[in-house]
């Protein structure tokens, strides 16, 4: 660091470098923040559109299954055979041609309608009289907690979701009455739905990128579980799904936000409670993917800024050298004065400049000339003073000698000799 403090050129270049780096960093960060905000709103809009489309498809699917149950309950073979079936069920003799034909009809329905997993006809007391699964015949199947019962005149049916004792997965069973020609309820037809179609519809990632996902959740047996979009890595029997979006959605709230999903991954999410379907629908996208364009933009601006700053740094260095060279010349001249090696020619390159540096050099030369003139004058004065000091010292020494007894005796002897010569 000392070299930067000692060299004016290095100070200029390093100051510009630091200022450029700070400026580029601030511009890059500002661009990233602005792009992130814009992307965040854009992603929320995409997720909202995805949620709206999924909700519409889900409503259509449930409505289709409701109508399917009504059609089956009103089919002639069911209506015409129901009395015979109930009587045979009570007697325990189901081996009749009509009942066999009805059983074949149910098997055909399951082959054609892949969304239907099972079909049962129940007595008004809830006993299974006929089922696509023979093991269920004679079993009590109540119309309470697990079955979604509706009258044919109902236009809105809120499905009741439960864990299937057979598959261990969330399931829905629709049930509707079987009426005779007089409009009397004779029995109940129940269809157990296969939610795989719902799962495929909800899990479709159209327009959501590589990490986007949509899924349905709801609370079952005091746990939040997938209704569709189940992650195979998660055992729903061991944990309860939780995230800000899941928790708020199951509470019946709609919204959006930045949070960590059920896998603890930062996401942008939109959550909505679907009253008509009794589930929460969520659409999420990983923040890393969502904000990647903003990160790339910030990095790109930073890289371009650093490159431009590097080019400018070279130009600044060359310019700083041109600016600093006269100053360094004056500095060298000052150092030469200190070592008594100053020569006027050292300032020739700067003296004739019309700018402030030229003026400084001329003033400096004038000061240097004055210093040298003053120094020469001082030397002369010192020499003269030295001569005077030497003369005074000699006089004092002579006076001191003249005052001694020996000198006085010599003086008297010399005087006596001169007098004798005169005689």
Secondary structure, 3 states (H helix, E strand, C coil): CHHHHHCHHHHHHHHHHHHHHHHHHHHHHHHHHHHHHHHHHHHHHHHHHHHHHHHHHHHHHHHHHHHHHHHHHHCHHHHHHHHHHHHHHHHCCCCCHHHHHHHHHHHHHHHHCCCEEEEEEECCCCEEEEECCHHHCCCECCCCCCEEECCCCCCCCCCCEEECCCCCCEEEEEEEEEECCCCCEEEEEEEEECCHHHHHHHHCCCCCCCCCEEEEEEEECCEEEEEECCCCCCCCCCCCCCCHHHHHHHCCCCEEEEEECCCCCEEEEEEEEECCCCEEEEEEEEHHHHCHHHHHHHHHHHHHHHHHHHHHHHHHHHHHHHHHHHHHHHHHHHHHHHCCCCCHHHHHHHHCCCCHHHHHHHHHHHHHHHHHHHHHHHHHHHHHHHHHHHHHHHHHHHHHHHCCHHHHHHHHHHHHHHHHHHC
